[in-house]
Amino acid sequence: MFNLFSSPAKDYSSLSGREFKEKFLNTKKPVLIDVRTASEYSSGTIKGSKNIDIMSPRFKDAISKLDKTVEYFIFCRSGGRSAQACSIMAKEGFKVNNLKGGVGEWPQ
């Protein structure tokens, strides 16, 4: 009756590494965002990504300055933080995609 135990509907795509990269490469003006910490980002990331740490108190302020007319591709180490970032961004009106499984799933 009330679906108390169902998960809320996601308002973003959660894609496998292959699907994520393919969609990224076929999207006009895509933006790739790594939501890990600055030290994680500096230890290695996907080429061309921008770092916006979801754990930073300035995360919402940083995303508020982003262009809502482009599509975003979000990733982290394992997919959890990026899913959180996607949820926040989708609620703010952004079109976002999550890399399910994290940065290690990005095909070389």
C-alpha positions in Angstrom: 0.0 0.0 0.0 2.6 2.6 1.0 5.7 0.8 -0.3 7.6 1.5 2.9 10.4 -0.9 2.0 11.0 0.1 -1.7 13.9 2.2 -2.7 13.2 5.8 -3.9 13.3 6.2 -7.6 16.7 7.4 -8.9 16.7 10.5 -11.0 20.0 9.7 -12.7 21.6 6.9 -14.7 23.9 4.4 -13.0 26.0 2.9 -15.8 28.7 0.2 -16.1 32.2 1.3 -17.1 31.6 0.4 -20.8 28.2 2.2 -20.9 29.5 5.2 -19.0 32.5 5.7 -21.3 30.5 5.1 -24.5 27.8 7.6 -23.4 30.5 10.1 -22.3 32.2 9.9 -25.7 28.9 10.3 -27.6 27.6 13.3 -25.6 28.0 16.8 -26.8 30.1 18.8 -24.3 30.2 16.3 -21.5 31.7 17.2 -18.1 33.6 14.5 -16.1 33.7 15.0 -12.4 35.7 13.1 -9.8 34.0 13.6 -6.4 36.9 12.0 -4.4 39.1 14.0 -2.0 42.0 16.1 -3.5 44.6 13.6 -2.3 42.6 10.7 -4.0 42.3 12.8 -7.2 46.0 13.6 -7.2 46.9 9.9 -6.9 45.2 9.2 -10.3 42.0 10.0 -12.1 40.4 9.8 -15.5 42.0 12.2 -17.9 40.1 15.4 -18.3 38.1 15.2 -15.1 37.5 18.0 -12.7 37.7 17.5 -9.0 34.8 18.5 -6.8 35.0 16.7 -3.4 31.6 15.6 -2.2 32.8 15.5 1.4 33.8 19.2 1.2 31.4 21.7 3.0 31.6 23.7 -0.2 30.3 20.9 -2.5 26.8 22.4 -2.9 28.3 25.9 -3.5 30.6 24.4 -6.2 27.9 22.6 -8.0 25.6 25.6 -7.9 28.1 27.4 -10.2 27.9 24.6 -12.9 26.1 24.9 -16.2 22.7 23.0 -16.1 22.6 22.8 -19.9 25.4 20.2 -20.2 25.5 16.5 -19.1 27.7 15.4 -16.2 29.5 12.1 -15.7 30.3 11.5 -12.0 32.7 9.0 -10.4 34.5 8.2 -7.2 36.5 5.2 -6.0 33.7 2.6 -5.7 30.5 4.3 -6.8 28.9 5.2 -3.5 30.0 8.9 -3.2 29.3 9.5 -6.9 25.8 8.0 -6.4 25.3 10.5 -3.6 26.6 13.4 -5.7 24.3 12.3 -8.6 21.3 12.3 -6.3 22.1 15.8 -5.0 22.8 17.2 -8.4 19.7 15.6 -10.0 17.5 17.2 -7.4 19.1 20.6 -8.3 18.2 20.0 -12.0 21.4 18.6 -13.5 21.5 15.7 -16.0 23.9 13.3 -14.4 25.3 9.8 -14.8 27.0 7.7 -12.2 30.0 5.3 -12.9 28.7 2.2 -11.2 31.6 0.5 -9.4 33.9 3.5 -9.5 37.0 4.7 -11.3 38.4 1.1 -11.6 35.5 0.3 -14.0 36.6 3.0 -16.5 37.8 1.0 -19.6 41.3 1.8 -20.7 
